[in-house]
Amino acid sequence: MKVKIENQGDDVIRVITDHDNINDTTLEAGATEAFESEDEGVIELREIGDKQYSLPTSEAGSWRPFTVATV
C-alpha cells in the first residue's frame, strides 16, 4: 500500500509503518509526504503529545485533521 499523507493540523504527527516503532517518521504541520507499507500493511498516525490518535477512528471519537490519499 502506498499513501500520501497531508498534515492539515497545527501539531506534529508521528507516522508508524507496519508496526515499526524504531524507524517511525514525524510529519510537521502543513507537510505532505508519501509513505509505503507492505501489502495489506498498516500505517498508523499519532499526534505527538498526551493524546494518541489513529485513523480511521480516534480515542477521542472525533475526526483529526489528517488527509490521506492513495498514490
N, CA, C and O atoms as CSV, one atom per row, in Angstrom:
chain,resi,resn,atom,element,x,y,z
A,1,MET,N,N,0.855,-1.164,0.000
A,1,MET,CA,C,0.000,0.000,0.000
A,1,MET,C,C,0.900,1.225,0.000
A,1,MET,O,O,1.909,1.278,0.704
A,2,LYS,N,N,0.513,2.212,-0.808
A,2,LYS,CA,C,1.237,3.477,-0.839
A,2,LYS,C,C,0.220,4.590,-0.677
A,2,LYS,O,O,-0.782,4.629,-1.392
A,3,VAL,N,N,0.476,5.513,0.275
A,3,VAL,CA,C,-0.445,6.624,0.530
A,3,VAL,C,C,0.330,7.925,0.628
A,3,VAL,O,O,1.523,7.939,0.931
A,4,LYS,N,N,-0.371,9.013,0.367
A,4,LYS,CA,C,0.189,10.345,0.575
A,4,LYS,C,C,-0.576,10.951,1.743
A,4,LYS,O,O,-1.806,10.982,1.734
A,5,ILE,N,N,0.151,11.433,2.751
A,5,ILE,CA,C,-0.464,11.989,3.953
A,5,ILE,C,C,-0.140,13.472,4.027
A,5,ILE,O,O,1.014,13.881,3.902
A,6,GLU,N,N,-1.180,14.267,4.233
A,6,GLU,CA,C,-1.025,15.707,4.419
A,6,GLU,C,C,-1.470,16.042,5.835
A,6,GLU,O,O,-2.598,15.738,6.222
A,7,ASN,N,N,-0.596,16.662,6.602
A,7,ASN,CA,C,-0.932,17.056,7.973
A,7,ASN,C,C,-1.522,18.467,7.927
A,7,ASN,O,O,-0.788,19.447,7.801
A,8,GLN,N,N,-2.830,18.562,8.029
A,8,GLN,CA,C,-3.521,19.846,7.977
A,8,GLN,C,C,-3.704,20.448,9.365
A,8,GLN,O,O,-4.300,21.516,9.502
A,9,GLY,N,N,-3.205,19.783,10.380
A,9,GLY,CA,C,-3.352,20.262,11.747
A,9,GLY,C,C,-2.244,21.226,12.144
A,9,GLY,O,O,-1.411,21.622,11.328
A,10,ASP,N,N,-2.260,21.592,13.422
A,10,ASP,CA,C,-1.275,22.528,13.961
A,10,ASP,C,C,-0.126,21.823,14.679
A,10,ASP,O,O,0.854,22.463,15.059
A,11,ASP,N,N,-0.242,20.504,14.866
A,11,ASP,CA,C,0.747,19.753,15.632
A,11,ASP,C,C,1.472,18.740,14.752
A,11,ASP,O,O,0.956,18.311,13.721
A,12,VAL,N,N,2.665,18.371,15.173
A,12,VAL,CA,C,3.434,17.327,14.509
A,12,VAL,C,C,2.739,15.988,14.732
A,12,VAL,O,O,2.210,15.740,15.816
A,13,ILE,N,N,2.735,15.125,13.722
A,13,ILE,CA,C,2.203,13.779,13.908
A,13,ILE,C,C,3.311,12.758,13.675
A,13,ILE,O,O,4.268,13.009,12.943
A,14,ARG,N,N,3.160,11.626,14.302
A,14,ARG,CA,C,4.107,10.512,14.184
A,14,ARG,C,C,3.489,9.497,13.241
A,14,ARG,O,O,2.331,9.114,13.406
A,15,VAL,N,N,4.260,9.058,12.250
A,15,VAL,CA,C,3.791,8.076,11.277
A,15,VAL,C,C,4.563,6.783,11.507
A,15,VAL,O,O,5.791,6.762,11.434
A,16,ILE,N,N,3.834,5.704,11.786
A,16,ILE,CA,C,4.436,4.396,12.044
A,16,ILE,C,C,3.959,3.455,10.948
A,16,ILE,O,O,2.757,3.266,10.766
A,17,THR,N,N,4.900,2.865,10.221
A,17,THR,CA,C,4.565,1.970,9.113
A,17,THR,C,C,4.835,0.528,9.517
A,17,THR,O,O,5.921,0.193,9.989
A,18,ASP,N,N,3.827,-0.320,9.323
A,18,ASP,CA,C,3.939,-1.762,9.594
A,18,ASP,C,C,4.466,-2.063,10.999
A,18,ASP,O,O,5.290,-2.960,11.174
A,19,HIS,N,N,3.994,-1.321,11.991
A,19,HIS,CA,C,4.312,-1.533,13.406
A,19,HIS,C,C,5.799,-1.354,13.726
A,19,HIS,O,O,6.272,-1.858,14.745
A,20,ASP,N,N,6.540,-0.647,12.872
A,20,ASP,CA,C,7.981,-0.425,13.068
A,20,ASP,C,C,8.185,0.864,13.858
A,20,ASP,O,O,8.337,1.941,13.282
A,21,ASN,N,N,8.186,0.738,15.195
A,21,ASN,CA,C,8.342,1.900,16.075
A,21,ASN,C,C,9.754,2.476,16.059
A,21,ASN,O,O,9.958,3.620,16.464
A,22,ILE,N,N,10.715,1.710,15.603
A,22,ILE,CA,C,12.103,2.163,15.578
A,22,ILE,C,C,12.330,3.157,14.438
A,22,ILE,O,O,12.981,4.183,14.631
A,23,ASN,N,N,11.802,2.860,13.265
A,23,ASN,CA,C,12.014,3.684,12.074
A,23,ASN,C,C,10.795,4.547,11.750
A,23,ASN,O,O,10.440,4.709,10.583
A,24,ASP,N,N,10.165,5.094,12.770
A,24,ASP,CA,C,8.997,5.947,12.555
A,24,ASP,C,C,9.431,7.292,11.974
A,24,ASP,O,O,10.619,7.612,11.945
A,25,THR,N,N,8.463,8.066,11.517
A,25,THR,CA,C,8.721,9.362,10.898
A,25,THR,C,C,7.827,10.402,11.549
A,25,THR,O,O,6.703,10.089,11.944
A,26,THR,N,N,8.303,11.628,11.668
A,26,THR,CA,C,7.432,12.716,12.106
A,26,THR,C,C,7.059,13.555,10.899
A,26,THR,O,O,7.877,13.781,10.007
A,27,LEU,N,N,5.821,14.013,10.880
A,27,LEU,CA,C,5.303,14.840,9.797
A,27,LEU,C,C,4.884,16.175,10.393
A,27,LEU,O,O,3.932,16.256,11.169
A,28,GLU,N,N,5.608,17.212,10.020
A,28,GLU,CA,C,5.356,18.554,10.559
A,28,GLU,C,C,3.997,19.081,10.108
A,28,GLU,O,O,3.455,18.630,9.099
A,29,ALA,N,N,3.453,20.031,10.852
A,29,ALA,CA,C,2.197,20.684,10.479
A,29,ALA,C,C,2.356,21.314,9.101
A,29,ALA,O,O,3.337,22.010,8.843
A,30,GLY,N,N,1.394,21.071,8.220
A,30,GLY,CA,C,1.417,21.624,6.872
A,30,GLY,C,C,2.200,20.802,5.864
A,30,GLY,O,O,2.176,21.106,4.672
A,31,ALA,N,N,2.895,19.766,6.319
A,31,ALA,CA,C,3.728,18.957,5.417
A,31,ALA,C,C,2.916,17.853,4.747
A,31,ALA,O,O,1.900,17.402,5.276
A,32,THR,N,N,3.384,17.425,3.569
A,32,THR,CA,C,2.800,16.313,2.833
A,32,THR,C,C,3.924,15.363,2.453
A,32,THR,O,O,4.984,15.794,2.000
A,33,GLU,N,N,3.688,14.058,2.642
A,33,GLU,CA,C,4.721,13.075,2.319
A,33,GLU,C,C,4.066,11.753,1.919
A,33,GLU,O,O,2.985,11.418,2.403
A,34,ALA,N,N,4.725,11.010,1.037
A,34,ALA,CA,C,4.238,9.687,0.625
A,34,ALA,C,C,4.854,8.623,1.522
A,34,ALA,O,O,6.027,8.716,1.885
A,35,PHE,N,N,4.068,7.614,1.878
A,35,PHE,CA,C,4.526,6.502,2.708
A,35,PHE,C,C,4.111,5.203,2.043
A,35,PHE,O,O,3.094,5.139,1.352
A,36,GLU,N,N,4.910,4.168,2.260
A,36,GLU,CA,C,4.613,2.867,1.668
A,36,GLU,C,C,4.713,1.794,2.737
A,36,GLU,O,O,5.614,1.820,3.576
A,37,SER,N,N,3.775,0.845,2.699
A,37,SER,CA,C,3.787,-0.279,3.634
A,37,SER,C,C,3.709,-1.572,2.831
A,37,SER,O,O,3.536,-1.562,1.612
A,38,GLU,N,N,3.841,-2.679,3.546
A,38,GLU,CA,C,3.666,-3.986,2.917
A,38,GLU,C,C,2.246,-4.107,2.390
A,38,GLU,O,O,1.367,-3.351,2.804
A,39,ASP,N,N,2.010,-5.046,1.484
A,39,ASP,CA,C,0.643,-5.316,1.045
A,39,ASP,C,C,-0.194,-5.651,2.268
A,39,ASP,O,O,0.218,-6.440,3.119
A,40,GLU,N,N,-1.360,-5.050,2.348
A,40,GLU,CA,C,-2.252,-5.220,3.499
A,40,GLU,C,C,-1.557,-4.818,4.801
A,40,GLU,O,O,-1.854,-5.367,5.862
A,41,GLY,N,N,-0.645,-3.874,4.718
A,41,GLY,CA,C,0.086,-3.399,5.891
A,41,GLY,C,C,-0.701,-2.365,6.663
A,41,GLY,O,O,-1.883,-2.132,6.409
A,42,VAL,N,N,-0.012,-1.744,7.623
A,42,VAL,CA,C,-0.638,-0.763,8.498
A,42,VAL,C,C,0.187,0.516,8.483
A,42,VAL,O,O,1.410,0.476,8.619
A,43,ILE,N,N,-0.487,1.652,8.318
A,43,ILE,CA,C,0.145,2.949,8.502
A,43,ILE,C,C,-0.636,3.645,9.599
A,43,ILE,O,O,-1.815,3.959,9.434
A,44,GLU,N,N,0.029,3.884,10.721
A,44,GLU,CA,C,-0.621,4.434,11.910
A,44,GLU,C,C,-0.186,5.878,12.110
A,44,GLU,O,O,0.992,6.203,11.962
A,45,LEU,N,N,-1.136,6.741,12.445
A,45,LEU,CA,C,-0.839,8.151,12.705
A,45,LEU,C,C,-1.101,8.447,14.174
A,45,LEU,O,O,-2.132,8.057,14.723
A,46,ARG,N,N,-0.158,9.138,14.804
A,46,ARG,CA,C,-0.329,9.540,16.208
A,46,ARG,C,C,0.052,11.001,16.350
A,46,ARG,O,O,1.096,11.434,15.861
A,47,GLU,N,N,-0.795,11.748,17.017
A,47,GLU,CA,C,-0.469,13.134,17.321
A,47,GLU,C,C,0.559,13.117,18.443
A,47,GLU,O,O,0.389,12.392,19.424
A,48,ILE,N,N,1.609,13.894,18.317
A,48,ILE,CA,C,2.649,13.936,19.341
A,48,ILE,C,C,2.105,14.721,20.528
A,48,ILE,O,O,1.609,15.837,20.368
A,49,GLY,N,N,2.198,14.138,21.713
A,49,GLY,CA,C,1.682,14.768,22.913
A,49,GLY,C,C,0.995,13.742,23.791
A,49,GLY,O,O,1.279,12.548,23.699
A,50,ASP,N,N,0.085,14.207,24.649
A,50,ASP,CA,C,-0.571,13.322,25.599
A,50,ASP,C,C,-1.570,12.379,24.950
A,50,ASP,O,O,-1.678,11.219,25.347
A,51,LYS,N,N,-2.302,12.867,23.952
A,51,LYS,CA,C,-3.336,12.055,23.317
A,51,LYS,C,C,-2.763,11.388,22.076
A,51,LYS,O,O,-1.953,11.981,21.364
A,52,GLN,N,N,-3.187,10.137,21.814
A,52,GLN,CA,C,-2.736,9.412,20.634
A,52,GLN,C,C,-3.945,9.105,19.775
A,52,GLN,O,O,-4.970,8.643,20.275
A,53,TYR,N,N,-3.825,9.362,18.477
A,53,TYR,CA,C,-4.919,9.170,17.548
A,53,TYR,C,C,-4.471,8.281,16.394
A,53,TYR,O,O,-3.309,8.312,15.990
A,54,SER,N,N,-5.392,7.496,15.874
A,54,SER,CA,C,-5.131,6.665,14.709
A,54,SER,C,C,-6.292,6.821,13.752
A,54,SER,O,O,-7.407,7.132,14.171
A,55,LEU,N,N,-6.045,6.612,12.489
A,55,LEU,CA,C,-7.137,6.593,11.513
A,55,LEU,C,C,-7.635,5.181,11.397
A,55,LEU,O,O,-6.825,4.270,11.570
A,56,PRO,N,N,-8.898,4.910,11.121
A,56,PRO,CA,C,-9.930,5.880,10.787
A,56,PRO,C,C,-10.679,6.459,11.973
A,56,PRO,O,O,-11.456,7.397,11.797
A,57,THR,N,N,-10.476,5.936,13.175
A,57,THR,CA,C,-11.173,6.495,14.338
A,57,THR,C,C,-10.141,6.934,15.362
A,57,THR,O,O,-8.962,6.600,15.245
A,58,SER,N,N,-10.573,7.670,16.347
A,58,SER,CA,C,-9.655,8.117,17.384
A,58,SER,C,C,-10.212,7.772,18.748
A,58,SER,O,O,-11.400,7.489,18.901
A,59,GLU,N,N,-9.337,7.800,19.734
A,59,GLU,CA,C,-9.776,7.522,21.104
A,59,GLU,C,C,-10.755,8.590,21.580
A,59,GLU,O,O,-11.628,8.310,22.401
A,60,ALA,N,N,-10.616,9.805,21.074
A,60,ALA,CA,C,-11.495,10.897,21.479
A,60,ALA,C,C,-12.825,10.853,20.744
A,60,ALA,O,O,-13.746,11.590,21.094
A,61,GLY,N,N,-12.942,9.992,19.717
A,61,GLY,CA,C,-14.204,9.852,18.994
A,61,GLY,C,C,-14.459,10.958,17.993
A,61,GLY,O,O,-15.597,11.133,17.559
A,62,SER,N,N,-13.434,11.715,17.608
A,62,SER,CA,C,-13.635,12.779,16.630
A,62,SER,C,C,-12.587,12.672,15.537
A,62,SER,O,O,-11.506,12.122,15.747
A,63,TRP,N,N,-12.916,13.199,14.378
A,63,TRP,CA,C,-12.016,13.165,13.235
A,63,TRP,C,C,-10.871,14.134,13.452
A,63,TRP,O,O,-11.086,15.260,13.898
A,64,ARG,N,N,-9.672,13.715,13.145
A,64,ARG,CA,C,-8.490,14.570,13.258
A,64,ARG,C,C,-8.163,15.167,11.886
A,64,ARG,O,O,-8.545,14.578,10.874
A,65,PRO,N,N,-7.487,16.287,11.811
A,65,PRO,CA,C,-7.244,16.968,10.535
A,65,PRO,C,C,-6.078,16.405,9.748
A,65,PRO,O,O,-5.114,17.117,9.468
A,66,PHE,N,N,-6.158,15.125,9.385
A,66,PHE,CA,C,-5.175,14.490,8.522
A,66,PHE,C,C,-5.858,14.190,7.206
A,66,PHE,O,O,-7.034,13.829,7.197
A,67,THR,N,N,-5.165,14.327,6.107
A,67,THR,CA,C,-5.681,13.937,4.807
A,67,THR,C,C,-4.816,12.796,4.300
A,67,THR,O,O,-3.592,12.920,4.245
A,68,VAL,N,N,-5.440,11.689,3.930
A,68,VAL,CA,C,-4.726,10.532,3.410
A,68,VAL,C,C,-5.296,10.214,2.037
A,68,VAL,O,O,-6.510,10.095,1.874
A,69,ALA,N,N,-4.417,10.077,1.050
A,69,ALA,CA,C,-4.850,9.741,-0.302
A,69,ALA,C,C,-3.961,8.642,-0.845
A,69,ALA,O,O,-2.752,8.656,-0.609
A,70,THR,N,N,-4.528,7.696,-1.562
A,70,THR,CA,C,-3.705,6.665,-2.184
A,70,THR,C,C,-2.969,7.258,-3.364
A,70,THR,O,O,-3.476,8.154,-4.039
A,71,VAL,N,N,-1.772,6.756,-3.612
A,71,VAL,CA,C,-0.938,7.287,-4.693
A,71,VAL,C,C,-0.880,6.289,-5.815
A,71,VAL,O,O,-0.227,6.537,-6.829
